[in-house]
């Protein structure tokens, strides 16, 4: 039984915990937060879980096998590196890092310490996504031409919220990882060019529209926003049809339409919930003694942040 620790006990950590409870391969052993009120409330709700008031103390606990990093984006790199140095397997919320060099460094730490690391890119472990990939591999819509993803929602300004922090905020850092990781799951080619249209609010990017042309000739269209709500679509266009699904980052059904307009649907529910797949992947990899997941590898995370950096560099503030 894998003994888990959680660093950071906010809302996303609560969702992780509810999913972990459904696993027969792991259980929550400890949690840590620097906020006294959060520790007190957590201990009251989970009296059987050991609560630490700082992250280092949890990492020093020999009974912890794996840690889930649920803190601010800007803190991921520091604590992921420390966890790997403590030989704790790491499941790190996306984006794993804010810069490519940081993810490259984490890769080296994971390999040097022979300790598992995976970015928590749940999209890669949604059951239906594998069916969509099989449709593409079987050329059901012909040769892939383009992938469009959209993740747009409304969020009011909140003082002190990470989304509006100039160092780690903005919509690209918030949900862009999903758009990028989904695109790179379907298109396997070097980037030729990037065209972006971006709006800024509160000093961070609030609405991004990005068109990427790959050396293969394939294109990706990404839209992400926290100032306008839109349907979170996935549209994959091929020479003989298209695939539609939403929400693109965790769909349970999709429609495949051929060039004549004939459509058929595929459905596949989550196993328990949308977090469970990535958690069980960690358990599987640890059981097999792996330091990375073949489905969301260390290099995959490097490729994701590399493309995010390229997109960010294409922005120009007016």
C-alpha positions as a printed Julia matrix, in Angstrom:
318×3 Matrix{Float64}:
   0.0    0.0     0.0
   1.48   3.33   -1.11
   1.51   5.89    1.7
   0.77   9.36    0.34
   1.56  12.8     1.67
   0.05  16.02    0.35
   1.9   19.33    0.26
  -0.74  22.05    0.2
  -4.29  21.31    1.34
  -6.48  23.61   -0.73
  -9.41  22.74   -3.0
  -7.47  20.69   -5.55
  -5.98  18.59   -2.75
  -9.48  17.81   -1.51
 -10.41  16.43   -4.93
  -7.26  14.33   -4.99
  -8.08  12.93   -1.56
 -11.61  11.94   -2.53
 -10.26  10.06   -5.52
  -7.45   8.4    -3.57
 -10.01   7.03   -1.12
 -11.35   4.84   -3.93
  -7.99   3.19   -4.57
  -6.96  -0.2    -3.22
  -3.31   0.58   -3.92
  -2.7    3.74   -1.92
  -3.91   5.73    1.05
  -3.45   9.17    2.54
  -0.98   9.1     5.42
   0.0   12.74    5.94
  -0.65  16.31    4.8
   1.17  19.6     5.28
   0.32  23.28    5.17
   1.95  26.45    6.5
  -1.48  27.93    7.26
  -2.45  27.18   10.85
  -6.19  27.49   10.26
  -6.04  25.05    7.36
  -4.14  22.52    9.47
  -6.67  22.77   12.28
  -9.64  22.39    9.96
  -7.99  19.52    8.08
  -7.17  17.64   11.28
 -10.74  18.05   12.47
 -12.09  16.62    9.2
  -9.42  13.91    8.91
  -8.39  12.87   12.43
  -6.6    9.75   11.18
  -4.22  11.7     8.93
  -0.94  13.04   10.28
  -0.74  16.82    9.8
   2.54  18.72    9.5
   2.92  22.49    9.73
   5.75  22.63    7.21
   6.59  20.72    4.04
  10.12  19.74    5.03
   8.87  17.84    8.08
   6.56  15.75    5.91
   9.38  14.97    3.5
  11.53  13.85    6.44
   8.91  11.25    7.41
  10.2    7.83    6.35
   6.65   6.47    6.19
   5.77   8.69    3.22
   6.24   6.91   -0.12
   4.78   9.48   -2.51
   3.73  13.11   -2.41
   1.1   15.06   -4.29
   2.12  18.68   -4.83
  -0.95  20.92   -4.66
   0.62  24.27   -3.88
   1.03  27.4    -6.03
   2.61  27.04   -9.48
   5.63  29.03   -8.42
   6.41  26.58   -5.61
   6.27  23.38   -7.67
   9.88  23.33   -8.8
  11.42  23.93   -5.37
   9.37  21.29   -3.57
   9.4   18.74   -6.35
  13.18  18.89   -6.32
  13.31  18.55   -2.53
  10.9   15.61   -2.64
  13.01  13.82   -5.25
  16.11  14.41   -3.14
  14.22  12.82   -0.23
  13.43   9.86   -2.54
   9.7   10.54   -2.43
   7.77   9.74   -5.6
   6.14  12.92   -6.94
   2.8   13.61   -8.57
   2.96  17.33   -9.31
   0.0   19.47  -10.31
   0.23  21.16  -13.68
   2.09  23.14  -14.76
   4.92  21.14  -13.24
   7.23  24.12  -13.64
   7.05  27.66  -15.01
  10.27  27.37  -17.04
  11.82  24.73  -19.25
  15.16  24.76  -17.41
  13.35  23.88  -14.19
  11.68  20.82  -15.72
  14.98  19.76  -17.27
  16.54  19.98  -13.82
  13.74  17.9   -12.28
  14.32  15.26  -14.95
  17.95  15.04  -13.95
  17.01  14.83  -10.26
  14.53  12.04  -10.93
  17.09  10.05  -12.91
  19.93  10.72  -10.46
  17.85   9.68   -7.47
  16.0    6.95   -9.38
  12.78   8.41   -7.99
   9.47   8.66   -9.81
   8.11  11.99  -11.07
   4.97  12.71  -13.06
   3.12  15.89  -13.92
  -0.56  15.49  -13.01
  -1.84  15.77  -16.59
  -5.1   13.92  -16.02
  -6.12  14.31  -19.68
  -3.59  11.64  -20.62
  -5.38   9.14  -18.36
  -9.02   9.76  -19.29
 -10.3    6.45  -20.76
 -12.01   8.02  -23.79
  -8.83   9.83  -24.85
  -7.24   6.47  -25.63
 -10.22   5.62  -27.85
  -9.83   8.92  -29.68
  -6.15   8.21  -30.24
  -7.02   4.78  -31.61
  -9.48   6.39  -34.02
  -6.64   8.58  -35.28
  -4.19   5.69  -35.5
  -6.77   3.7   -37.49
  -7.17   6.67  -39.87
 -10.92   6.85  -39.24
 -10.82  10.53  -40.21
  -7.9   10.17  -42.6
  -4.69  12.11  -42.11
  -4.75  14.57  -39.22
  -4.81  18.2   -40.35
  -5.57  20.26  -37.26
  -6.44  20.16  -33.56
  -8.51  22.85  -31.86
  -8.87  23.12  -28.08
 -10.69  25.74  -26.03
 -10.73  26.39  -22.28
 -12.47  29.65  -21.44
 -14.21  30.64  -18.21
 -15.09  33.72  -16.18
 -13.23  34.62  -13.0
 -13.62  37.85  -11.03
 -10.51  39.54   -9.71
  -9.42  38.3    -6.29
  -6.63  40.05   -4.42
  -3.75  37.69   -3.66
  -5.01  34.88   -5.92
  -2.26  33.11   -7.85
  -4.12  33.67  -11.15
  -3.46  37.41  -10.88
   0.1   37.17   -9.6
   2.55  38.68  -12.1
   5.15  35.95  -11.54
   2.96  32.89  -11.92
  -0.47  34.06  -13.05
  -2.25  34.41  -16.34
  -4.49  32.03  -18.24
  -1.63  30.35  -20.13
  -0.08  29.21  -16.85
  -3.46  28.33  -15.38
  -5.06  26.06  -18.01
  -2.72  26.35  -20.99
  -1.01  23.12  -19.94
  -4.2   21.25  -20.85
  -4.36  22.79  -24.33
  -0.69  22.19  -24.95
  -0.54  18.63  -23.58
  -3.64  17.66  -25.57
  -2.21  19.11  -28.77
   1.12  17.33  -28.32
  -0.73  14.07  -27.66
  -2.08  14.19  -31.21
   0.52  16.11  -33.22
   4.11  14.87  -33.18
   6.13  17.41  -35.09
   8.44  20.33  -34.45
   6.96  23.82  -34.3
   7.42  25.96  -37.4
   5.65  29.15  -36.33
   3.35  30.61  -33.69
   0.83  33.41  -34.14
  -0.9   34.72  -31.04
  -3.47  37.3   -30.09
  -3.51  38.09  -26.39
  -5.41  40.38  -24.08
  -4.09  41.49  -20.69
  -6.01  42.31  -17.53
  -4.61  43.01  -14.08
  -1.1   42.69  -15.53
  -1.5   39.08  -16.72
  -2.73  37.43  -19.91
  -6.5   37.02  -19.65
  -7.49  35.82  -23.13
  -5.14  33.99  -25.49
  -5.81  32.86  -29.04
  -2.91  30.91  -30.46
  -2.33  29.32  -33.86
   0.62  26.97  -34.16
   1.9   25.69  -37.49
   4.05  22.58  -37.28
   6.76  21.5   -39.69
   4.47  18.66  -40.76
   1.98  21.25  -42.02
  -0.5   20.37  -39.29
  -2.0   23.18  -37.23
  -3.17  23.68  -33.67
  -5.66  26.32  -32.59
  -5.82  27.07  -28.88
  -8.05  29.48  -27.03
  -7.97  30.04  -23.28
  -9.5   32.78  -21.15
 -10.6   33.79  -17.68
 -12.68  36.73  -18.94
 -15.21  34.92  -21.16
 -17.0   31.6   -20.82
 -17.1   29.32  -23.88
 -17.67  25.63  -24.44
 -14.42  23.68  -23.8
 -14.3   21.95  -27.16
 -11.96  19.53  -28.84
 -12.16  19.45  -32.63
  -9.79  17.24  -34.55
 -10.02  17.65  -38.32
  -8.7   15.1   -40.77
  -8.77  14.6   -44.53
 -11.79  12.3   -44.24
 -13.74  13.72  -41.31
 -13.52  15.13  -37.83
 -13.82  14.25  -34.14
 -15.72  16.44  -31.69
 -15.65  16.14  -27.88
 -16.05  18.29  -24.78
 -14.78  19.15  -22.31
 -11.61  18.4   -24.24
  -9.46  17.77  -21.18
 -11.78  15.15  -19.63
 -14.44  13.95  -22.12
 -16.63  10.89  -21.68
 -18.17  10.93  -25.16
 -17.17  12.02  -28.64
 -18.73  12.26  -32.09
 -16.95  11.11  -35.23
 -18.25  12.68  -38.45
 -17.15  11.68  -41.94
 -16.92  14.0   -44.95
 -20.47  13.08  -46.01
 -21.88  14.12  -42.64
 -22.48  10.64  -41.28
 -21.88  10.57  -37.53
 -21.38   7.96  -34.87
 -20.76   8.35  -31.16
 -18.32   6.71  -28.8
 -18.68   6.77  -25.04
 -16.52   5.7   -22.14
 -17.09   6.81  -18.52
 -14.41   7.7   -16.03
 -13.11   5.0   -13.74
 -14.52   6.49  -10.51
 -13.65  10.1   -11.44
 -11.33  12.2   -13.59
  -8.47  12.08  -11.05
  -8.41   8.33  -10.53
  -6.56   7.39  -13.73
  -3.49   9.47  -12.98
  -3.38   8.24   -9.38
  -3.52   4.61  -10.45
  -0.83   5.28  -13.04
   1.48   6.41  -10.26
   0.69   3.24   -8.31
   1.32   1.09  -11.38
   4.63   2.76  -12.15
   5.85   2.49   -8.56
   4.93  -1.19   -8.49
   7.01  -1.7   -11.63
   9.94   0.36  -10.32
   9.68   3.06  -12.98
  10.96   6.62  -12.58
   8.5    8.02  -15.12
   5.22   7.17  -16.83
   5.38   6.25  -20.52
   2.05   8.06  -20.93
   3.24  11.34  -19.34
   7.0   11.08  -19.32
   9.63  13.46  -18.04
  10.31  14.46  -21.64
   6.59  15.02  -22.23
   6.6   17.58  -19.42
   9.7   19.23  -20.88
   8.01  19.39  -24.28
   4.89  20.94  -22.75
   6.69  23.73  -20.9
   8.93  24.29  -23.92
   5.87  24.97  -26.08
   4.3   27.1   -23.36
   7.48  29.21  -23.26
   7.39  29.57  -27.04
   3.78  30.71  -26.87
   4.55  33.14  -24.05
   7.48  34.56  -26.05
   5.1   35.19  -28.95
   3.02  37.54  -26.8
   3.59  41.27  -27.13
   2.1   43.68  -24.61
   0.64  46.76  -26.13
